[in-house]
């Protein structure tokens, strides 16, 4: 176990960030799942910008890689455009 004050603080900070990142990641995954399961094109078109903004924020905070965010946005956009 850490003995230095700075090391103890670092452990506390890392744990807080880990939990925060996990929350953001799970929220984004749930939003994407809801969008993928959407059958109505109008509702999906309305949800898409919100999900894209969420992915952009995650990429900006380095929670997910920027290329992964781009790939997910592309797939979701294709899915929404394919809906009848």
Gaussian input, Z-matrix of N, CA and C with variables (Angstrom, degrees):
# hf/3-21g

backbone

0 1
 N
 C     1     B1
 C     2     B2     1     A1
 N     3     B3     2     A2     1     D1
 C     4     B4     3     A3     2     D2
 C     5     B5     4     A4     3     D3
 N     6     B6     5     A5     4     D4
 C     7     B7     6     A6     5     D5
 C     8     B8     7     A7     6     D6
 N     9     B9     8     A8     7     D7
 C    10    B10     9     A9     8     D8
 C    11    B11    10    A10     9     D9
 N    12    B12    11    A11    10    D10
 C    13    B13    12    A12    11    D11
 C    14    B14    13    A13    12    D12
 N    15    B15    14    A14    13    D13
 C    16    B16    15    A15    14    D14
 C    17    B17    16    A16    15    D15
 N    18    B18    17    A17    16    D16
 C    19    B19    18    A18    17    D17
 C    20    B20    19    A19    18    D18
 N    21    B21    20    A20    19    D19
 C    22    B22    21    A21    20    D20
 C    23    B23    22    A22    21    D21
 N    24    B24    23    A23    22    D22
 C    25    B25    24    A24    23    D23
 C    26    B26    25    A25    24    D24
 N    27    B27    26    A26    25    D25
 C    28    B28    27    A27    26    D26
 C    29    B29    28    A28    27    D27
 N    30    B30    29    A29    28    D28
 C    31    B31    30    A30    29    D29
 C    32    B32    31    A31    30    D30
 N    33    B33    32    A32    31    D31
 C    34    B34    33    A33    32    D32
 C    35    B35    34    A34    33    D33
 N    36    B36    35    A35    34    D34
 C    37    B37    36    A36    35    D35
 C    38    B38    37    A37    36    D36
 N    39    B39    38    A38    37    D37
 C    40    B40    39    A39    38    D38
 C    41    B41    40    A40    39    D39
 N    42    B42    41    A41    40    D40
 C    43    B43    42    A42    41    D41
 C    44    B44    43    A43    42    D42
 N    45    B45    44    A44    43    D43
 C    46    B46    45    A45    44    D44
 C    47    B47    46    A46    45    D45
 N    48    B48    47    A47    46    D46
 C    49    B49    48    A48    47    D47
 C    50    B50    49    A49    48    D48
 N    51    B51    50    A50    49    D49
 C    52    B52    51    A51    50    D50
 C    53    B53    52    A52    51    D51
 N    54    B54    53    A53    52    D52
 C    55    B55    54    A54    53    D53
 C    56    B56    55    A55    54    D54
 N    57    B57    56    A56    55    D55
 C    58    B58    57    A57    56    D56
 C    59    B59    58    A58    57    D57
 N    60    B60    59    A59    58    D58
 C    61    B61    60    A60    59    D59
 C    62    B62    61    A61    60    D60
 N    63    B63    62    A62    61    D61
 C    64    B64    63    A63    62    D62
 C    65    B65    64    A64    63    D63
 N    66    B66    65    A65    64    D64
 C    67    B67    66    A66    65    D65
 C    68    B68    67    A67    66    D66
 N    69    B69    68    A68    67    D67
 C    70    B70    69    A69    68    D68
 C    71    B71    70    A70    69    D69
 N    72    B72    71    A71    70    D70
 C    73    B73    72    A72    71    D71
 C    74    B74    73    A73    72    D72
 N    75    B75    74    A74    73    D73
 C    76    B76    75    A75    74    D74
 C    77    B77    76    A76    75    D75
 N    78    B78    77    A77    76    D76
 C    79    B79    78    A78    77    D77
 C    80    B80    79    A79    78    D78
 N    81    B81    80    A80    79    D79
 C    82    B82    81    A81    80    D80
 C    83    B83    82    A82    81    D81
 N    84    B84    83    A83    82    D82
 C    85    B85    84    A84    83    D83
 C    86    B86    85    A85    84    D84
 N    87    B87    86    A86    85    D85
 C    88    B88    87    A87    86    D86
 C    89    B89    88    A88    87    D87
 N    90    B90    89    A89    88    D88
 C    91    B91    90    A90    89    D89
 C    92    B92    91    A91    90    D90
 N    93    B93    92    A92    91    D91
 C    94    B94    93    A93    92    D92
 C    95    B95    94    A94    93    D93
 N    96    B96    95    A95    94    D94
 C    97    B97    96    A96    95    D95
 C    98    B98    97    A97    96    D96
 N    99    B99    98    A98    97    D97
 C   100   B100    99    A99    98    D98
 C   101   B101   100   A100    99    D99
 N   102   B102   101   A101   100   D100
 C   103   B103   102   A102   101   D101
 C   104   B104   103   A103   102   D102
 N   105   B105   104   A104   103   D103
 C   106   B106   105   A105   104   D104
 C   107   B107   106   A106   105   D105
 N   108   B108   107   A107   106   D106
 C   109   B109   108   A108   107   D107
 C   110   B110   109   A109   108   D108
 N   111   B111   110   A110   109   D109
 C   112   B112   111   A111   110   D110
 C   113   B113   112   A112   111   D111
 N   114   B114   113   A113   112   D112
 C   115   B115   114   A114   113   D113
 C   116   B116   115   A115   114   D114
 N   117   B117   116   A116   115   D115
 C   118   B118   117   A117   116   D116
 C   119   B119   118   A118   117   D117
 N   120   B120   119   A119   118   D118
 C   121   B121   120   A120   119   D119
 C   122   B122   121   A121   120   D120
 N   123   B123   122   A122   121   D121
 C   124   B124   123   A123   122   D122
 C   125   B125   124   A124   123   D123
 N   126   B126   125   A125   124   D124
 C   127   B127   126   A126   125   D125
 C   128   B128   127   A127   126   D126
 N   129   B129   128   A128   127   D127
 C   130   B130   129   A129   128   D128
 C   131   B131   130   A130   129   D129
 N   132   B132   131   A131   130   D130
 C   133   B133   132   A132   131   D131
 C   134   B134   133   A133   132   D132
 N   135   B135   134   A134   133   D133
 C   136   B136   135   A135   134   D134
 C   137   B137   136   A136   135   D135
 N   138   B138   137   A137   136   D136
 C   139   B139   138   A138   137   D137
 C   140   B140   139   A139   138   D138
 N   141   B141   140   A140   139   D139
 C   142   B142   141   A141   140   D140
 C   143   B143   142   A142   141   D141
 N   144   B144   143   A143   142   D142
 C   145   B145   144   A144   143   D143
 C   146   B146   145   A145   144   D144
 N   147   B147   146   A146   145   D145
 C   148   B148   147   A147   146   D146
 C   149   B149   148   A148   147   D147
 N   150   B150   149   A149   148   D148
 C   151   B151   150   A150   149   D149
 C   152   B152   151   A151   150   D150
 N   153   B153   152   A152   151   D151
 C   154   B154   153   A153   152   D152
 C   155   B155   154   A154   153   D153
 N   156   B156   155   A155   154   D154
 C   157   B157   156   A156   155   D155
 C   158   B158   157   A157   156   D156
 N   159   B159   158   A158   157   D157
 C   160   B160   159   A159   158   D158
 C   161   B161   160   A160   159   D159
 N   162   B162   161   A161   160   D160
 C   163   B163   162   A162   161   D161
 C   164   B164   163   A163   162   D162
 N   165   B165   164   A164   163   D163
 C   166   B166   165   A165   164   D164
 C   167   B167   166   A166   165   D165
 N   168   B168   167   A167   166   D166
 C   169   B169   168   A168   167   D167
 C   170   B170   169   A169   168   D168
 N   171   B171   170   A170   169   D169
 C   172   B172   171   A171   170   D170
 C   173   B173   172   A172   171   D171
 N   174   B174   173   A173   172   D172
 C   175   B175   174   A174   173   D173
 C   176   B176   175   A175   174   D174
 N   177   B177   176   A176   175   D175
 C   178   B178   177   A177   176   D176
 C   179   B179   178   A178   177   D177
 N   180   B180   179   A179   178   D178
 C   181   B181   180   A180   179   D179
 C   182   B182   181   A181   180   D180
 N   183   B183   182   A182   181   D181
 C   184   B184   183   A183   182   D182
 C   185   B185   184   A184   183   D183
 N   186   B186   185   A185   184   D184
 C   187   B187   186   A186   185   D185
 C   188   B188   187   A187   186   D186
 N   189   B189   188   A188   187   D187
 C   190   B190   189   A189   188   D188
 C   191   B191   190   A190   189   D189
 N   192   B192   191   A191   190   D190
 C   193   B193   192   A192   191   D191
 C   194   B194   193   A193   192   D192
 N   195   B195   194   A194   193   D193
 C   196   B196   195   A195   194   D194
 C   197   B197   196   A196   195   D195
 N   198   B198   197   A197   196   D196
 C   199   B199   198   A198   197   D197
 C   200   B200   199   A199   198   D198
 N   201   B201   200   A200   199   D199
 C   202   B202   201   A201   200   D200
 C   203   B203   202   A202   201   D201
 N   204   B204   203   A203   202   D202
 C   205   B205   204   A204   203   D203
 C   206   B206   205   A205   204   D204
 N   207   B207   206   A206   205   D205
 C   208   B208   207   A207   206   D206
 C   209   B209   208   A208   207   D207
 N   210   B210   209   A209   208   D208
 C   211   B211   210   A210   209   D209
 C   212   B212   211   A211   210   D210
 N   213   B213   212   A212   211   D211
 C   214   B214   213   A213   212   D212
 C   215   B215   214   A214   213   D213
 N   216   B216   215   A215   214   D214
 C   217   B217   216   A216   215   D215
 C   218   B218   217   A217   216   D216
 N   219   B219   218   A218   217   D217
 C   220   B220   219   A219   218   D218
 C   221   B221   220   A220   219   D219
 N   222   B222   221   A221   220   D220
 C   223   B223   222   A222   221   D221
 C   224   B224   223   A223   222   D222
 N   225   B225   224   A224   223   D223
 C   226   B226   225   A225   224   D224
 C   227   B227   226   A226   225   D225
 N   228   B228   227   A227   226   D226
 C   229   B229   228   A228   227   D227
 C   230   B230   229   A229   228   D228
 N   231   B231   230   A230   229   D229
 C   232   B232   231   A231   230   D230
 C   233   B233   232   A232   231   D231
 N   234   B234   233   A233   232   D232
 C   235   B235   234   A234   233   D233
 C   236   B236   235   A235   234   D234
 N   237   B237   236   A236   235   D235
 C   238   B238   237   A237   236   D236
 C   239   B239   238   A238   237   D237
 N   240   B240   239   A239   238   D238
 C   241   B241   240   A240   239   D239
 C   242   B242   241   A241   240   D240
 N   243   B243   242   A242   241   D241
 C   244   B244   243   A243   242   D242
 C   245   B245   244   A244   243   D243
 N   246   B246   245   A245   244   D244
 C   247   B247   246   A246   245   D245
 C   248   B248   247   A247   246   D246
 N   249   B249   248   A248   247   D247
 C   250   B250   249   A249   248   D248
 C   251   B251   250   A250   249   D249

   B1=1.4680
   B2=1.5268
   B3=1.3282
   B4=1.4626
   B5=1.5194
   B6=1.3311
   B7=1.4562
   B8=1.5239
   B9=1.3274
   B10=1.4518
   B11=1.5259
   B12=1.3101
   B13=1.4587
   B14=1.5259
   B15=1.3263
   B16=1.4676
   B17=1.5312
   B18=1.3278
   B19=1.4602
   B20=1.5349
   B21=1.3318
   B22=1.4625
   B23=1.5303
   B24=1.3248
   B25=1.4635
   B26=1.5274
   B27=1.3156
   B28=1.4651
   B29=1.5266
   B30=1.3195
   B31=1.4705
   B32=1.5283
   B33=1.3339
   B34=1.4665
   B35=1.5346
   B36=1.3291
   B37=1.4598
   B38=1.5291
   B39=1.3272
   B40=1.4626
   B41=1.5244
   B42=1.3188
   B43=1.4637
   B44=1.5327
   B45=1.3294
   B46=1.4581
   B47=1.5311
   B48=1.3265
   B49=1.4649
   B50=1.5219
   B51=1.3342
   B52=1.4608
   B53=1.5373
   B54=1.3281
   B55=1.4573
   B56=1.5321
   B57=1.3293
   B58=1.4611
   B59=1.5266
   B60=1.3397
   B61=1.4598
   B62=1.5284
   B63=1.3401
   B64=1.4557
   B65=1.5269
   B66=1.3385
   B67=1.4638
   B68=1.5240
   B69=1.3472
   B70=1.4607
   B71=1.5262
   B72=1.3226
   B73=1.4592
   B74=1.5260
   B75=1.3214
   B76=1.4607
   B77=1.5257
   B78=1.3275
   B79=1.4595
   B80=1.5256
   B81=1.3215
   B82=1.4635
   B83=1.5250
   B84=1.3231
   B85=1.4645
   B86=1.5245
   B87=1.3319
   B88=1.4589
   B89=1.5270
   B90=1.3311
   B91=1.4670
   B92=1.5245
   B93=1.3432
   B94=1.4613
   B95=1.5288
   B96=1.3233
   B97=1.4588
   B98=1.5337
   B99=1.3334
   B100=1.4663
   B101=1.5227
   B102=1.3328
   B103=1.4700
   B104=1.5273
   B105=1.3206
   B106=1.4646
   B107=1.5294
   B108=1.3408
   B109=1.4647
   B110=1.5262
   B111=1.3084
   B112=1.4668
   B113=1.5269
   B114=1.3296
   B115=1.4645
   B116=1.5254
   B117=1.3272
   B118=1.4583
   B119=1.5290
   B120=1.3223
   B121=1.4643
   B122=1.5299
   B123=1.3288
   B124=1.4687
   B125=1.5305
   B126=1.3197
   B127=1.4705
   B128=1.5268
   B129=1.3292
   B130=1.4701
   B131=1.5264
   B132=1.3309
   B133=1.4626
   B134=1.5195
   B135=1.3253
   B136=1.4654
   B137=1.5378
   B138=1.3328
   B139=1.4674
   B140=1.5291
   B141=1.3240
   B142=1.4671
   B143=1.5317
   B144=1.3463
   B145=1.4759
   B146=1.5259
   B147=1.3304
   B148=1.4659
   B149=1.5301
   B150=1.3301
   B151=1.4671
   B152=1.5237
   B153=1.3263
   B154=1.4650
   B155=1.5290
   B156=1.3272
   B157=1.4658
   B158=1.5252
   B159=1.3364
   B160=1.4672
   B161=1.5273
   B162=1.3375
   B163=1.4669
   B164=1.5289
   B165=1.3351
   B166=1.4663
   B167=1.5289
   B168=1.3202
   B169=1.4672
   B170=1.5267
   B171=1.3431
   B172=1.4643
   B173=1.5208
   B174=1.3188
   B175=1.4703
   B176=1.5207
   B177=1.3150
   B178=1.4642
   B179=1.5327
   B180=1.3357
   B181=1.4685
   B182=1.5230
   B183=1.3385
   B184=1.4756
   B185=1.5257
   B186=1.3214
   B187=1.4592
   B188=1.5207
   B189=1.3448
   B190=1.4659
   B191=1.5367
   B192=1.3151
   B193=1.4592
   B194=1.5233
   B195=1.3237
   B196=1.4680
   B197=1.5233
   B198=1.3266
   B199=1.4679
   B200=1.5295
   B201=1.3151
   B202=1.4677
   B203=1.5201
   B204=1.3273
   B205=1.4683
   B206=1.5233
   B207=1.3280
   B208=1.4675
   B209=1.5295
   B210=1.3268
   B211=1.4653
   B212=1.5303
   B213=1.3318
   B214=1.4605
   B215=1.5304
   B216=1.3297
   B217=1.4658
   B218=1.5240
   B219=1.3263
   B220=1.4583
   B221=1.5284
   B222=1.3338
   B223=1.4664
   B224=1.5244
   B225=1.3276
   B226=1.4618
   B227=1.5307
   B228=1.3302
   B229=1.4585
   B230=1.5200
   B231=1.3396
   B232=1.4752
   B233=1.5182
   B234=1.3278
   B235=1.4568
   B236=1.5225
   B237=1.3302
   B238=1.4713
   B239=1.5329
   B240=1.3324
   B241=1.4697
   B242=1.5318
   B243=1.3292
   B244=1.4680
   B245=1.5268
   B246=1.3459
   B247=1.4656
   B248=1.5258
   B249=1.3279
   B250=1.4697
   B251=1.5221
   A1=108.89
   A2=115.21
   A3=120.95
   A4=110.84
   A5=114.83
   A6=120.37
   A7=112.68
   A8=117.18
   A9=119.77
   A10=110.40
   A11=114.10
   A12=120.10
   A13=110.85
   A14=115.82
   A15=120.19
   A16=111.11
   A17=116.49
   A18=120.50
   A19=110.67
   A20=116.07
   A21=119.89
   A22=110.50
   A23=115.89
   A24=120.56
   A25=110.12
   A26=116.35
   A27=121.38
   A28=110.11
   A29=117.51
   A30=121.66
   A31=109.98
   A32=116.77
   A33=120.73
   A34=110.85
   A35=116.18
   A36=120.44
   A37=111.25
   A38=115.99
   A39=120.09
   A40=111.27
   A41=116.81
   A42=121.08
   A43=110.35
   A44=116.77
   A45=120.60
   A46=110.18
   A47=117.15
   A48=121.01
   A49=111.46
   A50=116.21
   A51=120.73
   A52=110.16
   A53=115.93
   A54=120.14
   A55=111.49
   A56=116.36
   A57=120.89
   A58=110.29
   A59=116.84
   A60=121.55
   A61=111.09
   A62=115.92
   A63=120.65
   A64=110.40
   A65=115.70
   A66=120.66
   A67=110.89
   A68=117.39
   A69=121.43
   A70=110.87
   A71=116.37
   A72=122.18
   A73=110.32
   A74=116.68
   A75=121.56
   A76=110.62
   A77=117.14
   A78=121.66
   A79=110.52
   A80=116.36
   A81=121.02
   A82=110.55
   A83=116.98
   A84=120.52
   A85=110.81
   A86=116.27
   A87=120.87
   A88=110.26
   A89=116.93
   A90=120.95
   A91=110.62
   A92=117.06
   A93=120.78
   A94=111.09
   A95=116.14
   A96=121.04
   A97=110.11
   A98=115.82
   A99=120.33
   A100=110.00
   A101=116.62
   A102=120.99
   A103=111.10
   A104=117.49
   A105=120.86
   A106=111.87
   A107=116.83
   A108=120.74
   A109=112.84
   A110=117.56
   A111=122.02
   A112=109.99
   A113=116.33
   A114=121.84
   A115=111.58
   A116=116.71
   A117=122.20
   A118=110.16
   A119=116.63
   A120=120.73
   A121=112.04
   A122=117.37
   A123=120.85
   A124=110.67
   A125=116.25
   A126=120.55
   A127=110.46
   A128=116.42
   A129=120.63
   A130=110.49
   A131=116.80
   A132=121.00
   A133=110.81
   A134=116.00
   A135=120.88
   A136=111.30
   A137=117.11
   A138=122.15
   A139=112.70
   A140=116.98
   A141=121.71
   A142=114.12
   A143=120.47
   A144=119.04
   A145=113.20
   A146=116.98
   A147=120.62
   A148=110.66
   A149=115.68
   A150=120.52
   A151=110.10
   A152=116.64
   A153=120.87
   A154=110.13
   A155=116.88
   A156=120.84
   A157=110.59
   A158=115.96
   A159=120.91
   A160=110.54
   A161=116.68
   A162=120.90
   A163=111.50
   A164=116.22
   A165=120.11
   A166=111.13
   A167=116.39
   A168=120.39
   A169=110.81
   A170=116.63
   A171=120.38
   A172=110.63
   A173=116.74
   A174=120.37
   A175=110.45
   A176=117.05
   A177=121.21
   A178=110.95
   A179=115.88
   A180=120.65
   A181=112.67
   A182=116.99
   A183=123.28
   A184=113.18
   A185=117.07
   A186=120.31
   A187=108.87
   A188=115.57
   A189=120.25
   A190=107.26
   A191=116.17
   A192=121.15
   A193=109.89
   A194=116.84
   A195=120.83
   A196=111.95
   A197=117.54
   A198=119.81
   A199=110.92
   A200=116.38
   A201=119.84
   A202=109.67
   A203=116.38
   A204=120.42
   A205=109.88
   A206=116.69
   A207=121.01
   A208=110.44
   A209=116.99
   A210=120.93
   A211=110.94
   A212=116.32
   A213=120.05
   A214=111.14
   A215=116.47
   A216=120.20
   A217=110.40
   A218=116.51
   A219=121.38
   A220=110.85
   A221=116.65
   A222=120.97
   A223=111.28
   A224=116.76
   A225=120.27
   A226=110.86
   A227=116.49
   A228=120.58
   A229=110.48
   A230=116.90
   A231=120.96
   A232=110.05
   A233=116.77
   A234=121.73
   A235=111.27
   A236=115.75
   A237=120.62
   A238=109.98
   A239=117.28
   A240=120.74
   A241=112.06
   A242=116.34
   A243=121.35
   A244=112.24
   A245=116.99
   A246=119.92
   A247=110.21
   A248=114.63
   A249=119.39
   A250=111.97
   D1=151.06
   D2=-178.01
   D3=-69.35
   D4=143.71
   D5=179.51
   D6=-109.56
   D7=-20.50
   D8=-176.55
   D9=-86.40
   D10=147.76
   D11=179.92
   D12=-59.64
   D13=-42.19
   D14=-178.18
   D15=-66.03
   D16=-35.88
   D17=179.69
   D18=-68.95
   D19=-38.10
   D20=177.69
   D21=-65.04
   D22=-40.46
   D23=178.07
   D24=-64.67
   D25=-41.98
   D26=179.39
   D27=-60.29
   D28=-41.21
   D29=178.83
   D30=-62.11
   D31=-43.63
   D32=179.08
   D33=-63.28
   D34=-43.51
   D35=-179.25
   D36=-64.73
   D37=-43.97
   D38=-179.25
   D39=-60.93
   D40=-41.30
   D41=-179.25
   D42=-66.00
   D43=-42.64
   D44=179.61
   D45=-63.57
   D46=-43.17
   D47=179.68
   D48=-66.54
   D49=-38.69
   D50=180.00
   D51=-60.81
   D52=-46.13
   D53=-179.49
   D54=-66.18
   D55=-39.90
   D56=179.19
   D57=-64.22
   D58=-45.88
   D59=179.87
   D60=-63.06
   D61=-38.98
   D62=179.84
   D63=-63.72
   D64=-40.25
   D65=178.27
   D66=-63.00
   D67=-47.82
   D68=-179.86
   D69=-61.20
   D70=-42.76
   D71=-177.74
   D72=-63.97
   D73=-45.19
   D74=-178.97
   D75=-66.56
   D76=-39.62
   D77=178.60
   D78=-61.27
   D79=-43.32
   D80=-179.86
   D81=-65.95
   D82=-42.24
   D83=179.67
   D84=-61.64
   D85=-41.02
   D86=179.56
   D87=-65.49
   D88=-42.94
   D89=179.75
   D90=-62.14
   D91=-40.79
   D92=178.91
   D93=-66.22
   D94=-38.83
   D95=-179.88
   D96=-64.16
   D97=-43.54
   D98=178.96
   D99=-61.86
   D100=-42.31
   D101=179.95
   D102=-65.71
   D103=-41.73
   D104=179.78
   D105=-64.37
   D106=-34.47
   D107=-177.93
   D108=-84.85
   D109=-2.91
   D110=-179.13
   D111=-71.50
   D112=130.93
   D113=-179.30
   D114=-96.62
   D115=-30.14
   D116=-175.48
   D117=-84.73
   D118=124.72
   D119=-176.76
   D120=-65.51
   D121=-38.61
   D122=-178.74
   D123=-63.56
   D124=-44.19
   D125=179.64
   D126=-66.90
   D127=-40.45
   D128=-179.92
   D129=-66.03
   D130=-39.80
   D131=178.83
   D132=-64.28
   D133=-33.69
   D134=178.56
   D135=-72.24
   D136=-36.06
   D137=-178.15
   D138=-77.07
   D139=-31.47
   D140=-172.44
   D141=-53.45
   D142=-49.11
   D143=-179.15
   D144=-61.14
   D145=-32.98
   D146=179.44
   D147=-67.69
   D148=-42.43
   D149=179.90
   D150=-67.82
   D151=-39.98
   D152=179.13
   D153=-63.29
   D154=-42.27
   D155=178.27
   D156=-62.29
   D157=-39.76
   D158=178.85
   D159=-62.53
   D160=-44.07
   D161=179.36
   D162=-65.20
   D163=-39.19
   D164=178.04
   D165=-62.58
   D166=-40.15
   D167=178.91
   D168=-64.99
   D169=-40.89
   D170=178.79
   D171=-64.07
   D172=-40.54
   D173=179.27
   D174=-66.84
   D175=-38.74
   D176=-179.31
   D177=-65.66
   D178=-34.72
   D179=-179.99
   D180=-88.02
   D181=5.60
   D182=-179.90
   D183=61.87
   D184=28.47
   D185=175.02
   D186=-80.45
   D187=-37.97
   D188=169.35
   D189=-127.05
   D190=157.25
   D191=-179.05
   D192=-70.74
   D193=148.27
   D194=-176.67
   D195=-63.26
   D196=-33.62
   D197=178.38
   D198=-70.12
   D199=-36.24
   D200=177.36
   D201=-64.95
   D202=-41.32
   D203=177.56
   D204=-60.92
   D205=-43.32
   D206=-179.87
   D207=-63.21
   D208=-42.75
   D209=179.96
   D210=-64.02
   D211=-43.10
   D212=179.91
   D213=-65.01
   D214=-42.34
   D215=179.16
   D216=-61.97
   D217=-41.30
   D218=179.65
   D219=-62.84
   D220=-46.94
   D221=-179.32
   D222=-63.21
   D223=-42.41
   D224=-178.99
   D225=-66.95
   D226=-39.73
   D227=179.14
   D228=-64.53
   D229=-42.67
   D230=176.71
   D231=-60.05
   D232=-42.76
   D233=-179.24
   D234=-61.16
   D235=-45.93
   D236=-178.78
   D237=-65.61
   D238=-41.50
   D239=-179.68
   D240=-66.62
   D241=-27.82
   D242=-178.26
   D243=-77.60
   D244=-20.23
   D245=-179.02
   D246=-63.34
   D247=143.44
   D248=-177.80
   D249=-85.22

